[in-house]
Amino acid sequence: MEGYITETAITAEEALDKCEDRKFNVAIVDLKLPRKDGIWLLEKLNEIKSKIPVIIITNHPSIETAVQSIKKGAYDYLTKPVNFEELGLIIKKIIERQTLIAENILLRKQLKDKYSPKNI
């Protein structure tokens, strides 16, 4: 994808290690991975403090895996071949939401600081 800095991982464990060491805006996770599957990684990523939004992709879609992914906290569920225009819009929406949340936190802190007892 153009305009984004990306990292890849072959296994779920490798991806989890990278996500524990660094902050990512989004994780795009294939359901079928060596050793541990994408659902395992989704669950582990949801345990991380920063709660990385996860987009699940799969070559073998089913209602069961779609429902399971969403119930476990996936932001979205896409089938292969991935429509990159759709994926780009989803990522853009995730980043816009993260920006709004960060701005809200900053504004709340500024209001709290401005109206704290020491400033009255």
C-alpha positions in Angstrom: 0.0 0.0 0.0 1.3 3.4 -0.9 1.8 6.1 1.7 2.1 3.7 4.6 5.1 2.3 6.4 4.6 -1.4 6.7 6.2 -4.4 8.5 5.6 -8.0 7.7 5.8 -11.2 9.8 5.6 -14.8 8.7 4.2 -16.2 11.9 1.7 -15.1 14.5 4.4 -15.2 17.1 6.7 -13.0 15.1 3.9 -10.5 14.5 3.0 -10.5 18.2 6.7 -9.8 19.2 6.8 -6.8 16.8 3.5 -5.4 18.2 4.8 -5.7 21.8 7.9 -3.8 20.9 6.4 -1.0 18.7 3.2 0.8 18.2 1.2 0.1 15.0 -1.9 1.9 13.8 -3.4 -1.3 12.4 -2.6 -5.0 11.9 -3.7 -6.9 8.8 -3.8 -10.5 9.8 -4.3 -13.6 7.6 -6.5 -16.3 9.2 -4.2 -19.0 7.9 -0.7 -18.6 9.4 2.0 -21.2 10.3 1.7 -22.8 13.8 -0.8 -20.4 15.3 -3.8 -19.0 13.4 -5.0 -15.5 12.8 -7.7 -15.8 15.5 -5.0 -16.6 18.1 -3.1 -13.5 17.0 -6.2 -11.4 17.1 -6.9 -12.5 20.7 -3.3 -11.8 21.8 -3.3 -8.4 20.1 -6.5 -7.5 22.0 -4.6 -8.2 25.2 -1.9 -5.6 24.4 -2.4 -2.3 26.2 -2.7 -0.3 23.0 -5.3 -2.6 21.4 -4.3 -2.5 17.8 -7.2 -2.5 15.4 -7.1 -5.8 13.4 -8.3 -6.4 9.9 -8.7 -10.1 9.2 -8.2 -11.4 5.7 -8.8 -14.9 4.4 -8.7 -17.0 1.3 -11.4 -19.4 2.7 -14.2 -17.2 4.0 -17.1 -18.6 6.0 -19.8 -17.1 8.0 -18.4 -19.0 11.0 -14.9 -17.4 10.8 -16.4 -14.0 10.0 -18.6 -14.0 13.1 -15.8 -15.5 15.2 -13.4 -12.8 14.1 -15.8 -9.9 14.8 -16.8 -11.4 18.1 -13.1 -11.6 19.1 -12.7 -7.9 18.3 -11.6 -7.7 14.6 -12.3 -4.3 13.1 -13.1 -5.8 9.7 -13.1 -9.1 7.8 -12.0 -9.2 4.1 -11.7 -11.9 1.6 -8.9 -12.6 -0.8 -8.1 -11.3 -3.3 -8.2 -8.2 -1.3 -9.7 -5.1 -2.9 -6.9 -2.6 -2.1 -9.2 0.4 -2.6 -11.6 -1.0 0.1 -8.6 -1.8 2.3 -7.2 1.7 1.9 -10.6 3.2 2.9 -10.8 1.0 6.0 -7.2 1.9 7.1 -8.0 5.6 6.5 -11.1 5.3 8.7 -9.1 3.6 11.4 -6.4 6.3 11.4 -9.0 9.1 11.3 -10.7 7.5 14.4 -7.3 7.2 16.2 -6.6 10.9 15.4 -9.9 12.0 16.8 -9.4 10.0 20.0 -5.9 11.4 20.5 -7.2 15.0 19.9 -10.1 14.4 22.4 -7.7 13.2 25.0 -5.4 16.2 24.5 -8.3 18.6 24.6 -9.7 17.0 27.8 -6.2 17.3 29.4 -5.9 20.9 28.4 -9.4 21.7 29.9 -8.5 19.9 33.0 -5.2 21.8 33.4 -6.8 25.1 32.6 -9.6 24.7 35.2 -7.6 23.0 37.9 -7.6 24.5 41.4 -4.1 25.8 40.9 -5.2 28.0 37.9 -8.2 29.5 39.6 
